[in-house]
Amino acid sequence: MSGAGLTKTARNVEYRPRLVRVTCGPVADTVTVKMLKGQSFADWTARADNLAHAFGALGCRTAIVRAGLLRLTFPRRDPLRKPLPALPIPQTVDLGAVPVGLCEDGTPWTLKVHGTHILGAGATGAGKGSLIWSTVRGLLPAIGEGLVTLVGLDPKLMELSYGRELFHRYAATPEDCADLLEEVVSLMQDRAALYGGHQRSHTPTIEYPFMLVIVDELAFLTAYQNDRDLKRRINAALATLTTQGRAVGVGVMALLQDPRKDVITIRNLFPDKIAMRLDESEQVDMVLGEGARERGALADLISPVPEIGAGVAYVRLETSPEPVRVRAAYVSDTDIRDMVAWLTDRKHDGDTLTLPQIQTSGEAA
């Protein structure tokens, strides 16, 4: 504590923070500490790197337990260092907890898709495709039952087109993307008119399925689009969906490379955010919110080597300010084709699957 500058001296007496509890796990050690009076959370986050080296750990993440009490987490091994193979197609689907990968503590990483919107950002090669296809893979049984429909916007014509058969609606050109988004907005407004005065939340049914709009490269449609009218239409449609779609069963998952405010003006309308490998430290807070990097979300330090860093990310949920380090499973081209074949076979065979009660309060682990 003295070497890290976290002690105080008064009248030749050195006062040190008090150690409250130590918990040693298979992956990380957790240390609960009572701060000295007059210290702030920022004093500790600024010295997280000093503490990590002092304890011989891979890093140090800080979190507030309550006033005056901090939790320091020291990872000692990295279960996310190796790529994760595609997860098995689940037998049933929980839209509040879709399995997409692994958390740093070794527990499954599950993603809530119903009743929220998700924004993911990452540099080229960061593994955004793994996030998309792992989510789609976890939804396959519900897609087969007609309780979930996917809408794909693929302006790069590279990512979503490979599994195009999995999407109920698909668009690639900016004109088609604008038209499709406006169709979804119209559907959403029709649902809202139907629900008004009768119900306040959405439960997926065959008649009114949960609709997930996946946008592979959001910036291409919202910032780099030369046609001003198309840009205006797309921005207006996305703003409408992200402000009104949650209650009526319409969710948006948008991915992009550049998270600057002039590139995406509606990023604050996405409750749940995912930062994959980013180019600059300032971009971390742009994606995850102010103070995320100080709390240990070092997305700019994720390895650019695909075998080590592709799919690794930090997640910050609407319900929690603490970032969680995760890795999405890698879904190969072969896996995607197998997913298409699996879904096609199920539809032809007429098999039925049971979707459990939808949980709208699920969170990423």
N, C-alpha and C positions, 0 to 999 in steps of 0.2 A: 504494500500500500504506500509505503514511504517512497519507494523508487518510482512509482507511477504518479506521484504527486497527489495522492488521495488522503493524506493525513493533514492534521492541523497542529500547530505548536503555539502554546500560550503559556507564558511564565515558565519557559524552559521545560514544559511538559508536552510530550507528543501524544495527541489523541488520535486513535485509529478507529475506522469503521468496525462495527461489531459483526462477527460471523454468527448467523442465526441457524443456518441449516445447510448441510451438504448431502446431495443425493447423487449417487454414482449409478449410471445406467450402462447398458451394453454399448451405447453409441456416444453418449455425452454425459458430462458431469454438470449438475445444476447447483449453483451456490446462491443462497439467499443472504443478503447483506443489509444491515441497517446503516443508512447513511449518517454522517455527522451532521449536526445542526448547522445550517448555513450552506450545505452542499445542495446541488441541483442535479437533476437527471442528466442534463447536458454535460456536467463535469465528468460523469462516468462514461457516457457515450463517446466523448472526445478522447478517452483513454482506453477504449476497448482494444485497440491494437496492442498497446503496452501490456494490458492484462493477458491477452492471448499468448503473447511470447513469454511472459513471466510464468504462466501456468503450463507452458509447453503444449498448448492446444492449437487446433487448426484455425480457431477464431474465437471471438467472444461476442455474444449478442446480449443486449440489455433489455430489460422489461420492468415496468413498474408493477409491483404487487399491490401496494397501497401507499399512502403518504409516508414517505421516509423509508420505505422498504423496497429493495430492488432484487430482481432475479437475474443472475448471470449464468448464461449457458455456454459451456466449453465443449464443442465437439472434439472427440478424440479419434474417431475414424469416420470415413465417409462412405456410407452404403450407396451413395448416388454416383460414385466415381465410374462405374461401369454401366454401359447402356442396358436398358431394360427391354426384354422382348415384349412383343404385343401381348396384352393380357387376354385371358380366355374370354370368349363371348359369354356374358352372364346369362343365367337361366331366367332371371327376372330383373326388372328395372326399378330403381328408386331414383326419381328425378331430383330428389334432394341430395343424393350422394352417388353420383356416377363414377365408378372407378376409372381413373386415368393414369395412375402411376404410383409412385412411392414417395413418402415423406422422409426427411432426413433422420428421423428417429426410428425408421424402419417400419412404420405403420403405413397402411394403404393411403394413398392420396385420392380423395373423392371430391368431385366437383358438383356444386349445386347449379343446376341449369334452369329449373322452374322457379319463377318468381324473382328473377334477377336478370342482370345483363352483365356480360363479361368482356373486359378489354384486355387484350394481350399485346405486348410489344416486345420486339426483339430484332437484333441485327440480322443481316443475311447469314443463313446457316445456323441460327440459334435454336432451331427445332420447332418452329411454330406449327409445321405440318404434323409433328407428333402430337401436339395438343389437340389439333382439330380432329385427327383420325382416331385418337384414343377416345375422345368424347363420342364421336359417331359410333365407334365400336361398342361402347358401353350402352348405347341407346338402341342397338339393332333389334332386340326382341320387341320393344315397344313400337319401333318403326314397322316391323312386320305385322303387328296387330292393328296398325292404323291409329294408334293412340299418340304417336309422335310423327310429325312431318318436318322434313328439312327443306329449307330454302337456301340455295347456294348462290353467292355472288362471287364470281371468279374472274376479275378483270385481267389477271395475268395469264389466264388460260393454261395454267401449269399444275396447280395443286388439286382443286376440287374436280377438275374434269376427269381425273383418273378413276374416280368412283362416282361418276355422274349418275349412274343408275340408282344410287342410294338416295338421291334428292328428288323430292316431289316436284319442285320447280328449280330451274337453273338459269342463270343469265351470265353473260360474259362481257358484252359490249356495254359501254357507259349508257347508251340509250336504253338497252334492254334492262340494265340494272335499275335505272330510274323508274321505268315502267313497272317492273316487278315490285320494287319497294312501295310504290304508290298503291299497287294492288293489295299488298299486305296491310298497309295503313287502312285502306277501305274495309278489308275484312275485320281488322281490329276494331274499327269504329262501329261496324255492324254488331259485333259481339258486345261491345260496351253498351250500345242501345238496347240490346236484348237483355243484358244482365241488370241494367239500371233499375233499382228498386226491388230487385229479386235476389241477387247474390252479389257478394263483394269479393269473391275469390274464384279461381278457376280450378276445376278438376277435369283432367283429360278424359274425353269420351271419343267414341268413333265419330260422332257428329261434330264435336268441337275438340279436336286434338290439340295437344301442345305443339306450337310451331316455333322452331328454332331457326333464326336467320343467321347464317354463317357468312361473314364477309372476310375473304382471304387477305386482301390488301386495301384497307380502308382509305389510306392516304391517296391512292390513285384516283379514287372517286370523289374525295372531299377537298383535296388540296391541289393535286396535280392535273386536274381536269381543266382543259382550256375553254370548254364551252360553259359560259357563265350560267346559262339557263339550266343546263344539266346539273351543274354544281349546286345551284340553288335548290333544285327539286330534290336532289339526293340528300343534301344536308337537312332540308325541311322534313323529309320522310323519316330519316334516322332520328332526328330530334323528337318527332312525334312518337315513334315506336319506343324510344328509350324513356320517355316521360309517361306514357300511357299504357304500354303493352304488358307490364308485369301482372296486373290484376286480371287480365282476360286471357292469359295463356300464350303470350307472344314474347319470346326472348331473343336477344341479339348477342352473338359472339363475334366480336370484331378483332382482327389482327392487323398490325401495322409495324413498320420499321422505325419511323420517325415520330416520336411522341410529343413534339413541340406544340405549343398552343396554337400557332398559326397553321399547323397541319391538321390538328383535330381540335375543334372548338367545343366539342360536346363530351370531352373525356370525363368531366365530373358527373355525367349522367349515367355512368357505368358503376354500379355499386361495388362489384368485385373486380379486382385488377391483378394481372399477372405480368411480372417483369422477367423476361428471359435475358440472354446476354445482350447488354447494351454497350454502346461505344463510349459514352461519357458518364462520369459519376453524377452530373447534374440531371441526367435523364431518369435516374432512379426515382427521384422525388416527383418528377413530371408524371411518371406512370403510377406509382404507388401512393403518392401523396406526401406532403411535407413531413420531414423527419424520418422517413422510412429507411434511408441509408444509415442514419445515425443509429437506428435500432438494429442494424445488422444486415440489411438487405443489400448485399454487395454485388448487385447484378452486373456492374461494370467489370468485375474481376472474375466472372465466369470464364472458364477456359475456352478459347476459340477452336481448340482441337475437337472435332466432332465426336470422337469416341469418348471424350471426357466431359465436354460441356453441352453438347446438343441435347435439348430437352430439359436441361436444368433451369430452374426458375425460382423466383420468390413470389409468394401469393399473399395478398393483403385483402381481407374480406371486409364487407360493410360492417359486420358485427364485431370486428376486432382490429385494433391498430397494430398488432404484432405481426410482422412478416414471418412466413413459414417457408423454409427452403424445401423444394420438391424436385422431382424429375418425372417427366411424362414418358410413358413407354413408347418405344419406337415401332411404328406400324409401317412395314415395308410395302413396296408395290405388290408383292405377292400376297401379303396379308389383305390388302385392299381388294384385290381381285377375288380372294377367298370370301371376303365379306359380301361382295356382290353376289357370288355364287350361293352363299349360305342363305341370303335373303330371297333370292330367286327360287331356290329349292323349297323354302318354307312356304312361299306363296303358292307354288304349284302343287305342293303336297297337301295344302289346306290345313297344316298343323296349327293348333291354337296354343298360345302362350298365356300365362297368367301374370298380369301386372299387379304388383302389390299396391296397397294404398299409397297414394302420392304424398310424400313429405315435402312441404313447402318451406320448411325451416332448416333443411340440411345445410351443412357447412363443409368446406374443405377441411380435411383433417389437419 
